[in-house]
Amino acid sequence: AMSRPSDRLPDVLAPLSLTSLGSLTFQDLDEARFPAVALMRACIRTGGTAPAIFNAANEAAVSMFLKGLLPWKGIIRVISESLESFTSTSYSSLEALLGFHDEVVQFVSTMESVK
């Protein structure tokens, strides 16, 4: 993304050729190291507004982190607390979902744990 359009950073890095790498090795994800993945998988299984709660809380927490208001490890704590504080429900329209998103963001901004 940083090198688009393609002439923005000419000759900085050669194009990646996966065939020249030979082989790739994949390992199972360490969910203890990356707890957000397990949380999102649970949200997907729950359905309804659970993924939206995760997304809104994550957006708000990352914004706070970037402003120096929240430590890195606080992001997952904010997401977890948001998921515990809101009940996943169905939604009737995009407008309703966007309103719910704003409600979660507002909740995060008032959380005692991030102050």
Protein Blocks (a to p, Z undefined) as FASTA:
>chain_A
ZZpcfklmghkbccddfklnopacdddddfklmmmlmmmmmmmmngmjllmmmmmmmmmm
mmmmmnopacfklmmmmmmmmmmmpccdddfbfklmmmmmmmmmmmmmmpmklZZ
